[in-house]
Amino acid sequence: MRPLGKGLQVLERLQARHRRGLKSLWAAGTLIILILSLLPKDIMIPEPPFSDKIAHFLAYGAVTWVGAIAASTLKRRVYLGLAMLALGILLEVAQAFVPGRTPEMFDGVANLGGVAGGIFLAQWQRRRQVRT
């Protein structure tokens, strides 16, 4: 095992200090996605002024990014991504049983894009911070 560079050591200490808060923020964001995905159509919040696919991409991307920043290893970030993807698929299927809601394949595609983007951004930030 090679020794950690100075930049990575600083990053690891910073992440460890804030990891609990980031995990809490990730859990809260995941809960919000869960609730909004399963609300019946008649009590839903207003539609965003842009495509709902963009909303799916941004929501899953932001929540996954926060969770990936909190994850200490690449392996944990990959597991997080798989869990978020599974959540997105399950919620789309569950919408078939919610009054006024229907599952949409392209919502799932937007979820996948957001998850991949969140993981990629967190990994890119980590590598960038290690170099400085």
Secondary structure in CASP SS format (residue, H / E / C, confidence):
PFRMAT SS
TARGET T0000
AUTHOR 0000-0000-0000
METHOD secondary structure of the structure
MODEL  1
M C 1.00
R C 1.00
P C 1.00
L C 1.00
G C 1.00
K H 1.00
G H 1.00
L H 1.00
Q H 1.00
V H 1.00
L H 1.00
E H 1.00
R H 1.00
L H 1.00
Q H 1.00
A H 1.00
R H 1.00
H H 1.00
R H 1.00
R H 1.00
G H 1.00
L H 1.00
K H 1.00
S H 1.00
L H 1.00
W H 1.00
A H 1.00
A H 1.00
G H 1.00
T H 1.00
L H 1.00
I H 1.00
I H 1.00
L H 1.00
I H 1.00
L H 1.00
S H 1.00
L H 1.00
L C 1.00
P C 1.00
K H 1.00
D H 1.00
I H 1.00
M C 1.00
I C 1.00
P C 1.00
E C 1.00
P C 1.00
P C 1.00
F C 1.00
S C 1.00
D H 1.00
K H 1.00
I H 1.00
A H 1.00
H H 1.00
F H 1.00
L H 1.00
A H 1.00
Y H 1.00
G H 1.00
A H 1.00
V H 1.00
T H 1.00
W H 1.00
V H 1.00
G H 1.00
A H 1.00
I H 1.00
A H 1.00
A C 1.00
S C 1.00
T C 1.00
L H 1.00
K H 1.00
R H 1.00
R H 1.00
V H 1.00
Y H 1.00
L H 1.00
G H 1.00
L H 1.00
A H 1.00
M H 1.00
L H 1.00
A H 1.00
L H 1.00
G H 1.00
I H 1.00
L H 1.00
L H 1.00
E H 1.00
V H 1.00
A H 1.00
Q H 1.00
A H 1.00
F H 1.00
V C 1.00
P C 1.00
G C 1.00
R C 1.00
T C 1.00
P C 1.00
E C 1.00
M H 1.00
F H 1.00
D H 1.00
G H 1.00
V H 1.00
A H 1.00
N H 1.00
L H 1.00
G H 1.00
G H 1.00
V H 1.00
A H 1.00
G H 1.00
G H 1.00
I H 1.00
F H 1.00
L H 1.00
A H 1.00
Q H 1.00
W H 1.00
Q H 1.00
R H 1.00
R H 1.00
R H 1.00
Q H 1.00
V H 1.00
R H 1.00
T C 1.00
END
